[in-house]
């Protein structure tokens, strides 16, 4: 697999229809994000949309000429709305104005975006954007309900500030480009690859209490485990994400989240779900030791530094390696010295199928960063050193490797 093939929208074509609202500027960013995700974008614009953003901007970002006229000169061999409608795997209307929703709901086709919608046979995603009073109007509510009944997909609108200087905040703001891109990935994902599979992912740090208000933890952000869970969902798997409470941000959509705090809570959660799993990926940074005794009341500074005694936490990965029957098991090794030797030893000692080796002291692979450099050490074959990748791309490569060890359905 090449790096480009690992992109979430590699080889996919998106038809992006831009209608006339101030949120059209966000569609410039959406175009860029789709291209960065490996997709091709063909932009259509209504005449009103060109009053907000020029076609040249979209042409530059997409690398393709923009279609903004129903009757171009010279005329094409085929009707332009049919050519556009046949281009894409997915049609996205962003922003979808109140005017466009009315046209779509009643089958009007008086401009290029509305005509392309009638000719398009694939999935359609609408990202409404309008004044909050318009969004709440009975006519818009009825039009949205009608379009939903026809199977069209919606994202947003969101609550927030409006574009106009004198507009009041409310629900009507177009969803952010990153959220729309994520929805595009969901609609275009091949969910047949791991359909029927049950995947368990651990992520984030654990917290080991010192007293009722203090704890020992580590710098794990949980972003790598979250990315693995997200990619497994897009493959069609049922995903359980056992997530340390110190993980950053929100858990990815589509997963069953099991929140835990300590290493013992994480171990208990794994043991409950593991028996029916096909794959366990231990991406969490689990504490190796915890205080033997937790103070019942807050430790006071005036009493001096507390004398701490430590005890080992349970090795969850070793437990899984010993107790698995048919499950594939993947672990992570965070090593700062003796990298391959340590990872190979861990692979054998834990009795697992694959170890993802990472050195968090590297600037391109640090805790909480956007990128990671993994080396995959498996039961057979030579280690595979991946290039520096963003964490979602690394998750896709890791799942490709883990898939070789999945039990037969």
Secondary structure, DSSP 8 states (H G I E B T S, - for coil): --TTTTSTTTT-EEEEEE-SSTTHHHHHHHHHHHHHTT-EEEEEE-TTGGGTS-HHHHHHHHSS--B--SS-SS--SS-HHHHHHTT-SEEEEEEE-HHHHHHHHHT--SSHHHHHHHH--SEEEEEE---HHHHTSHHHHHHHHHHHHTT-EE---EEE--SSTT---EEEE---HHHHHHHHHHHH--TTTTTT-EEEEEESB--EESSSS-EE-----SHHHHHHHHHHHHTT-EEEEEEETT--S---TTSEEEEE-SHHHHHHHHHHHHTT-SEEEE-SB--SEEESS--SS---GGG-S----EEE---HHHHHHHH-SS-EEEEEEE-SSSHHHHHHHHHHHHT-SEEEEE-TTSTTS-TT-SEE--EEEESSS--EE--SEEHHHHHHHHHHHHGGG----
